[in-house]
Amino acid sequence: MQLQNRLEALLEEAHIKLSMLVSDLLGVSACRMLRAIAAGETDPAAIAALGTARLHATPEQLCDALGASTDLHPVYRRLLTMTLAELDVIGSHMRQLDEELAALLRVHQDAVQRLAAVPGLGVDSAQQIIAEVGPTASTFPTAKHLASWVGACPGHDESAVSTTVTAPRAATAKCVACSIRAPMPR
């Protein structure tokens, strides 16, 4: 997130308004265009042509947003190159960590496959869940305890005067991250 913010600030300083037209500044189309700018491309039309058809912006809008690339100072190109290299390093580290996680979870491959069979969960989500709660969830005495830890249980506060039912609490941050990556069942 910090890298994306720095990249966006750099582009704003260089008067390249690409972030206004793409939904993901670190997406495939935007990265292709940014790499072309960093490599020295000065023609906004050629840079805009690197975007995929899935972009909502028209080629004319992209050319307008990329207009400052025609006379971009070499310092900005160098800074953009360095930022993109940093992005590549982070991506490489993430792939290495994913491989290490998969290697560590190979001993629990059976549990990963069973959990991945749940509609809406894939292998990545199953690995994340098993990494958090263990292959048998033996840390939790009952399924209710696990559901409570995840944050899926509503509250039931009782006192001598009243009983209040509250919404489920915010889920554990790690489980939220996993559920965000998991596709929604259809």
N, C-alpha and C positions, 0 to 999 in steps of 0.2 A: 504494500500500500504506500509506503514511504517513497519507494522508487517510482511508482506511478505518479505520485504527487510532484516529485522532483522533475520528472519528465514533462508533465503538464506545465509546470512553472517555466521550464526551459523553453518549451514551444511558445508559450505566451510571450516571454521576453523576446523571442525571435520573430514575433508577429505571425506565427503559423497557427491558424485557428482550427486545426484538425480535430481537437477534442470536442468541438461543438457539433461535429457532423458524424462522428463514429460513436457507437455505444460502448465500445471497449478499446481504449487507447493501446492496450497490450494484446489486442486481437490480431488475427492473421493479416487482414487487409491493412490495418494501421501500421503494423510492424513492417510489412513489405514496403509501404510508402516511406516510413521513417528510415529504413535501411537505404533506400534509394537516395533520399535527401542527404544522409550521412556520407554516402559514397560519392556525392558530388553532382547528382542530377539537378539540373536547374529548370527544366521545362515542367511547369505545373500540369500540363495535359498528360505528359508521359508518366508523371508520378500518380496522377489521378487514375490513369488507366490500370494501375496495379491493384486497385480496389476490386473486390468481388462484386458480383451482381446483387448480392444480398444487402449491400449498403443502401440505406434509405436516401442518402444524398445523391443528387444528380452530378454528373461529371462537371457541369458548369459551377455548381456550388463548391465542389472539391477544388477546382482550379482557382476559384476566388479565395478559398481558405488557404491554399498552398502558394498563393501569389508571392509571398515574401521569400520563397525558396529561390527565386531567380537571382537575387543579389545577397544571399545569406553569407554572412561573414564566416571565414574559415574556422574561427574560434567556436562558433555555434555548431558547425559540422563536427568538429573534434569532440565537443562536449556531448553531442548526440551519439557519436560513435562510442564514447566511453560509457554512456548510460545504457546503450543497447548491449554492450559487452557485459556489463554488470547484470543485466537481465538474463543473458545467456548463461552466466555462471550460476545464478540462482536457479534457473531451470535445470541445469546439470546437477546441482546439489539435490534438488527435489527428486529427480529421477533416481539418483544414487540412494537416497533415503527410502524411496518406494521399493527399490530392489532389496535393500537390507531388511525392511519390514516384511516383505514377502518371504525372504529366506528364513527369518526368525519364526514366522507363522507357519512354515511348512510342516512342522511337527503337529500343528493343529489343523491341518488341511481338511480333515473330515468335518470338523466343527465349522470351518469357514464355508465349505460347500453346502452344509445343511442350512446355515443362516442365510447364505446367498440365494437359496431357493425361495425365501420369503418374498412374496410379491412386493416390488418397490425397492428391494435391496439388491445390490450387486456385490461383486467380490470386494471392491474397495471399501464399501460401507461395512460389510461383514468383517473385514480385517480390522477396521477401526473399532467396531463394537467389541470384538474379541480382545483387542489390545487394551481396551478400557476396563472391561468387566471380567476378562478371563474366559477360557474356553467352556467352563461349566458354570460360570457365575456363582461359584461356591462362596464368594465373599458375602453374598446376601443370603440370609436364612430362608427367605421366601420370595416368590415372584412379586408380591406386594411391596417388599422392601426395595427391590430393583426398580419397580415402576415409580416408587416414591423418589428414589435417588435420581432417576431420569427427569423427574418433574412432571410426570403424566397424571398424578393423582390430585384431585381437588382437595382443598382444605376443609376441615369440619371442626370449627372452633366452638366449644361449648363452655358456657359459664352458668352460674346459678340463675341468671336472669334470661339469657337468650342463647340461641344456637345460630351460628352464622356459617354458611357454606360459601367458600371462596373459590375463585378460579384456580386452576393448577398454577403452581409457581413457575417462574422462569426455569427452563430446563438447564441442566448442567451444560456449561459452555461447550464441552467436548462432544456431548450428544447432539447439541444444536448444530455444530459444525458438520457432524456426520449426517444429520437429517437434511441439511441444506444440500449436500452433495448427492444424496439419494434421490433418484427420480420419483416423481409422484406416480402411484399406481393408477391405471386407467380403468 
